[in-house]
Amino acid sequence: MRQHYHDQLDQITASLVEMTRLTESAMERATRSLLNCDLTLAESVIADDAALDALAQHVEDECVALVALQQPVASELRVIIGAIRMSSTIERMGDLAAHVAKQTRMRHPRSSIPTELRSTFSMMGAIANSIIQKVAGVLETRNLELAAGVAAADEQMDQLHRELFRVVLSPTWDHGVEDAIDVTLLSRYYERFADHGVSIARRMAYVVTGDLPSKSEFAENA
């Protein structure tokens, strides 16, 4: 009976990892759709978001059932409650990827980003995928060194986010208000994606150690 219970706990973790795989694919395709004005690719990201939502609901339902039917001890309860919060966070990361894709769709056939900012958004997409890959590794292995790597990548994302604000607010910006809004929103989507990755890594630190590090403590250990 207890073995079945622990198998269920393992399956919840496996579902969380699967969610990260779906999110990684979504953000990678969303970034490509943005850089290449690829409407077909953008539509695929938007359509696939429903599968991620359904998996998040499944994880939550499984966790609630375990709490109701089993008697989890403290460490197991951290896993279960943590999984509920992490599944919700990963689902929001998928939503952010969909927001990027929707921006591509809204401006198609023209690009949402000026040519000179393509490399910056390409880097932001690469960092986002690096973060979600590290999150998957943390979930699979509980290796908190990988969690510190998430915080370091988040700082890189923050630097690019600040740089884009400086570009948009510069007196030399000559692309108009609409493009400024597009760039600002897109930058914010990537920045929030990274922040959510940090949230999951911090939550895993709590699952493993029983202590939830503050954001500042977590960043200092990166």
C-alpha positions in Angstrom: 0.0 0.0 0.0 2.8 2.4 1.0 4.7 1.4 -2.1 1.8 2.4 -4.3 1.6 5.7 -2.4 5.3 6.5 -3.1 4.8 5.4 -6.7 2.0 8.0 -6.9 4.4 10.7 -5.5 7.0 9.8 -8.1 4.3 10.0 -10.8 3.4 13.5 -9.7 7.1 14.5 -10.0 7.1 12.9 -13.5 4.1 14.9 -14.5 5.8 18.1 -13.3 8.8 17.2 -15.5 6.5 16.6 -18.4 5.0 20.0 -17.9 8.5 21.6 -18.1 9.1 19.7 -21.4 5.9 21.1 -22.9 6.8 24.6 -21.6 10.3 24.4 -23.1 8.9 23.4 -26.4 6.3 26.2 -26.3 8.8 28.9 -25.5 11.3 27.7 -28.1 8.7 27.7 -30.8 7.2 31.1 -29.5 10.6 32.7 -29.8 11.2 31.3 -33.3 7.7 32.5 -34.3 8.6 36.0 -33.0 12.0 36.2 -34.7 10.7 34.8 -38.1 7.2 36.2 -38.1 6.0 32.6 -38.4 2.2 32.6 -38.0 1.8 28.8 -38.3 4.3 28.2 -35.5 2.7 30.9 -33.3 -0.7 29.2 -33.8 0.7 25.9 -32.7 2.0 27.3 -29.5 -1.4 28.9 -28.7 -3.3 25.7 -29.5 -1.0 23.5 -27.4 -1.4 25.6 -24.3 -4.6 23.7 -23.5 -2.6 20.5 -23.0 -0.4 22.2 -20.4 -3.4 23.6 -18.6 -5.0 20.1 -18.5 -1.8 18.5 -17.1 -1.6 21.2 -14.4 -5.2 20.4 -13.4 -4.3 16.7 -13.3 -1.4 17.3 -11.0 -3.5 19.4 -8.7 -6.3 16.7 -8.6 -3.8 14.0 -7.8 -2.2 16.0 -5.0 -5.5 16.7 -3.4 -6.5 13.0 -3.6 -3.2 12.0 -1.9 -3.8 14.5 0.9 -7.4 13.3 1.4 -6.7 9.5 1.2 -3.2 9.1 2.6 -1.5 10.4 5.8 1.6 12.2 4.4 4.4 12.9 6.9 6.1 16.3 6.8 8.6 15.6 4.0 5.9 14.1 1.9 3.5 16.9 2.6 6.1 19.4 1.3 6.3 17.4 -1.9 2.6 17.4 -2.4 1.9 21.0 -1.5 5.0 22.1 -3.4 3.8 20.2 -6.5 0.5 22.0 -6.4 2.2 25.4 -6.3 4.9 24.4 -8.9 2.3 23.0 -11.4 0.5 26.3 -11.2 3.7 28.2 -11.8 4.8 26.1 -14.7 1.3 26.6 -16.2 1.8 30.3 -16.0 5.2 30.0 -17.7 3.3 28.2 -20.6 0.9 31.1 -20.7 3.8 33.5 -21.1 5.1 31.5 -24.0 1.6 31.7 -25.5 1.6 35.5 -25.0 4.7 35.8 -27.1 3.1 33.7 -29.8 -0.1 35.9 -29.6 2.1 39.0 -30.1 3.5 37.4 -33.3 -0.1 36.6 -34.5 -1.3 40.1 -33.7 1.3 41.9 -35.7 1.6 39.4 -38.5 2.8 39.7 -41.3 5.1 42.4 -39.9 7.5 41.8 -37.1 6.8 42.9 -33.5 10.5 43.7 -33.0 12.9 46.1 -34.8 15.7 44.4 -36.7 18.4 45.7 -34.4 16.7 44.0 -31.4 16.4 40.5 -32.9 19.7 39.4 -31.3 18.5 40.5 -27.9 15.3 38.6 -28.1 17.1 35.6 -29.4 19.3 35.7 -26.3 16.3 36.1 -24.1 14.7 33.0 -25.7 17.9 31.0 -25.2 18.1 32.0 -21.5 14.4 31.2 -21.0 15.0 27.7 -22.4 18.1 27.3 -20.3 16.0 28.2 -17.2 13.2 25.7 -17.9 15.8 23.0 -18.7 17.5 23.6 -15.3 14.1 23.6 -13.6 13.4 20.2 -15.1 16.8 19.0 -13.8 16.0 20.3 -10.3 12.7 18.5 -10.3 14.2 15.2 -11.5 17.3 15.1 -9.4 16.6 17.5 -6.5 20.1 18.9 -7.2 20.1 22.3 -5.6 23.3 23.3 -7.5 21.1 23.4 -10.6 18.7 25.6 -8.6 21.4 28.1 -8.1 22.0 28.0 -11.9 18.4 29.1 -12.4 19.1 32.2 -10.3 22.2 33.1 -12.3 20.3 32.8 -15.5 17.5 34.9 -14.1 20.0 37.7 -13.5 21.2 37.5 -17.1 17.5 37.9 -18.2 17.1 40.9 -15.9 20.1 42.6 -17.4 18.7 42.2 -20.9 15.2 43.4 -19.7 16.8 46.5 -18.3 18.8 47.1 -21.4 15.7 47.0 -23.6 14.0 49.6 -21.3 17.0 51.8 -21.9 16.8 51.4 -25.6 13.1 52.1 -25.7 13.4 55.2 -23.5 16.4 56.5 -25.4 16.1 59.8 -27.3 17.4 57.9 -30.4 14.4 55.5 -30.4 12.7 56.2 -33.8 10.3 53.2 -34.1 7.2 54.9 -32.6 4.9 54.3 -29.6 3.3 51.0 -30.9 6.7 49.3 -31.4 7.9 50.6 -28.0 4.8 49.0 -26.4 5.4 45.7 -28.2 9.1 45.5 -27.2 8.2 46.4 -23.6 5.5 43.8 -23.3 7.6 41.1 -24.9 10.6 41.9 -22.7 8.3 41.7 -19.7 7.0 38.2 -20.8 10.5 36.8 -20.9 11.5 38.5 -17.6 8.4 37.1 -15.8 9.1 33.6 -17.3 12.6 33.7 -15.7 11.1 34.9 -12.4 8.7 31.9 -12.4 11.7 29.6 -12.9 13.3 31.1 -9.8 10.1 30.6 -7.9 10.1 26.9 -8.7 13.8 26.5 -7.9 13.2 28.1 -4.5 10.2 25.9 -3.9 12.3 22.8 -4.6 14.9 24.1 -2.1 12.1 24.1 0.5 11.0 20.6 -0.5 14.5 19.2 -0.1 15.6 21.1 3.0 12.4 22.2 4.7 13.6 25.9 4.6 12.4 28.3 2.0 15.2 30.7 1.1 14.3 34.4 0.6 14.8 35.8 -2.9 17.8 37.7 -1.8 19.4 34.6 -0.2 18.7 32.5 -3.2 20.3 35.1 -5.5 23.4 35.3 -3.3 23.9 31.6 -3.6 23.8 31.7 -7.4 
